[in-house]
Amino acid sequence: MGIMIVVGLFVVVYTIASRAIDKSSQGTVRPWTTIVDLAEGAKLNGITAGGSKLFIEVDPKNGVSHVLVFDAETGKKIGELKFQPR
């Protein structure tokens, strides 16, 4: 019984230590700047973060709203959601 307690305690300490080391070895995220070209008169309706992504809703002056998707860590554009009226 004593051996099981020691082994269990070792597993808990090892797990905590390995997770702490993994997070500290990632370093800090570098600041980034991304320039997004918008049509004249376009408005930003909102910015939302989810996970490691940024979602930016754009409402063009003459057109249909769309959502730009960016990687929050690098600032690179991942994709775009376009909506078509019916």
C-alpha positions in Angstrom: 0.0 0.0 0.0 2.9 2.4 0.9 4.5 1.7 -2.5 1.3 2.6 -4.3 1.1 5.9 -2.4 4.7 6.8 -3.3 4.2 5.9 -7.0 0.9 7.9 -7.2 2.6 10.9 -5.6 5.5 10.6 -8.1 3.1 10.5 -11.0 1.2 13.6 -9.7 4.5 15.6 -9.2 5.9 14.5 -12.6 2.7 15.6 -14.4 2.6 19.0 -12.8 6.3 19.6 -13.4 6.1 18.5 -17.1 3.1 20.7 -17.8 4.9 23.7 -16.1 8.0 23.1 -18.2 6.0 22.8 -21.4 4.3 26.1 -20.9 7.5 28.0 -19.9 9.4 26.7 -22.9 6.9 28.1 -25.3 8.2 31.6 -24.7 6.3 34.7 -25.3 4.3 35.5 -28.4 5.8 38.2 -30.5 3.7 41.3 -31.3 2.5 41.5 -34.8 1.0 44.0 -37.2 -1.3 43.1 -40.1 -2.7 45.6 -42.6 -6.1 44.8 -43.9 -7.3 46.6 -47.0 -11.0 47.5 -46.7 -13.2 49.1 -49.3 -13.9 52.8 -48.9 -16.8 53.3 -46.6 -16.6 49.8 -45.0 -17.3 49.5 -41.3 -16.1 47.0 -38.7 -19.1 45.6 -36.9 -17.2 43.6 -34.3 -14.1 41.7 -33.3 -14.4 38.4 -31.5 -11.7 36.1 -30.2 -12.2 32.4 -30.0 -9.5 29.9 -29.2 -6.4 31.1 -31.1 -8.5 32.9 -33.8 -9.7 36.4 -34.3 -13.0 37.0 -36.1 -13.6 40.4 -37.6 -17.0 41.3 -39.1 -16.8 43.8 -41.9 -19.8 45.6 -43.3 -19.0 47.1 -46.7 -20.9 50.2 -47.8 -22.2 48.6 -50.9 -22.3 44.9 -50.4 -22.9 41.9 -48.1 -21.2 41.5 -44.7 -18.4 39.1 -44.4 -16.1 37.8 -41.6 -12.3 37.8 -41.8 -10.5 35.1 -39.8 -7.0 35.6 -38.4 -4.6 33.5 -36.4 -4.3 35.4 -33.1 -0.7 34.4 -32.5 0.8 35.3 -35.8 -1.7 37.8 -37.3 -1.9 35.9 -40.6 -5.2 35.7 -42.4 -6.6 32.2 -42.2 -9.8 32.6 -44.2 -12.9 34.6 -45.0 -16.6 33.9 -44.6 -18.7 35.5 -47.3 -22.4 35.6 -47.2 -24.6 35.7 -50.3 -28.2 37.1 -50.2 -31.0 34.8 -51.4 
